[in-house]
Structure formats: C-alpha cells, structure tokens
Amino acid sequence: MPPASDQALETPMPPKRDKYPTYYFVDIDLQSLQIIGWGSETKDRVEVHLTSGYHRVFLTKGQYNKLVKQLQRR
C-alpha cells in the first residue's frame, strides 16, 4: 500500500468571517404594532436596548432586503 500524500492529510481552511458581521433588523412599536424603523449595523455598533415599548427583531440579509423592497413600493 503506498504512503498517504501530504495533501491528503491537510484540512481545508474554513472561510474567513468578518470581524464585525452585519446585523439587519426592524424596530416595532408594541403598542401600535407599527414598524417604527429598520436598518443594519455591524456587531460592534448594534444597539440592543431600545425605549420601553419598542422591540427589535433581527432578520437575515435576504429577509431584510425583501422587506425593504416591499416598503419602498408604497
């Protein structure tokens, strides 16, 4: 049996991740059930604490883009 090559022993490097990934979100007023804002921020700048009565919902980039597209049609 031939010896294993060095290439067979190497493991592929995982893809590099952004140091500060982007988070996409919508902010909802829980009293009126209205969207009061939306946006994106990097992990190092994202604000999680909102005014009482508001809630931030995080979305995938695809969900966010679809929402913005729908909102811009109005």
C-alpha positions as CSV (number, residue, x, y, z in Angstrom):
1,M,0.0,0.0,0.0
2,P,1.5,3.4,-1.0
3,P,2.1,6.0,1.7
4,A,-0.6,8.8,2.0
5,S,0.4,12.0,0.3
6,D,0.9,15.2,2.4
7,Q,-2.1,16.8,0.5
8,A,-4.5,14.1,1.8
9,L,-3.5,15.0,5.4
10,E,-4.2,18.7,5.1
11,T,-7.6,20.0,6.1
12,P,-9.1,22.9,4.2
13,M,-9.1,26.3,5.9
14,P,-12.6,27.5,6.8
15,P,-13.7,30.7,5.1
16,K,-12.8,33.9,7.0
17,R,-15.6,35.5,8.9
18,D,-16.0,39.2,9.2
19,K,-14.7,40.5,12.5
20,Y,-17.8,42.6,12.8
21,P,-20.7,40.9,10.9
22,T,-23.7,43.0,9.8
23,Y,-27.0,42.6,11.6
24,Y,-30.3,43.5,9.9
25,F,-33.3,44.5,11.9
26,V,-36.7,46.1,12.2
27,D,-37.9,48.1,15.2
28,I,-41.6,47.6,16.2
29,D,-43.8,49.7,18.5
30,L,-45.5,47.1,20.6
31,Q,-48.5,49.4,21.4
32,S,-49.5,50.3,17.9
33,L,-47.9,47.2,16.2
34,Q,-46.3,49.5,13.7
35,I,-42.8,49.3,12.2
36,I,-41.0,52.4,13.5
37,G,-37.7,51.8,11.9
38,W,-35.4,49.4,10.1
39,G,-31.7,49.3,9.3
40,S,-28.4,47.5,9.6
41,E,-25.4,47.9,11.8
42,T,-22.2,46.0,12.4
43,K,-21.9,43.9,15.5
44,D,-19.7,46.4,17.2
45,R,-22.3,49.2,16.8
46,V,-25.6,47.4,17.1
47,E,-27.8,48.8,19.8
48,V,-29.9,46.3,21.6
49,H,-31.5,48.4,24.3
50,L,-34.5,50.4,23.0
51,T,-37.0,52.7,24.6
52,S,-39.6,50.8,26.6
53,G,-42.5,49.6,24.5
54,Y,-40.3,49.0,21.4
55,H,-38.8,45.7,20.2
56,R,-36.0,45.0,17.8
57,V,-36.4,41.9,15.5
58,F,-33.3,40.7,13.8
59,L,-33.6,39.4,10.2
60,T,-31.4,37.6,7.7
61,K,-30.0,39.7,4.9
62,G,-32.4,38.1,2.4
63,Q,-35.4,38.8,4.7
64,Y,-34.3,42.4,5.2
65,N,-33.8,43.0,1.5
66,K,-37.3,41.6,0.7
67,L,-38.9,43.8,3.4
68,V,-37.1,47.0,2.2
69,K,-38.2,46.2,-1.4
70,Q,-41.8,45.9,-0.3
71,L,-41.7,49.1,1.8
72,Q,-40.1,51.1,-1.0
73,R,-43.0,50.2,-3.3
74,R,-45.5,52.0,-1.1
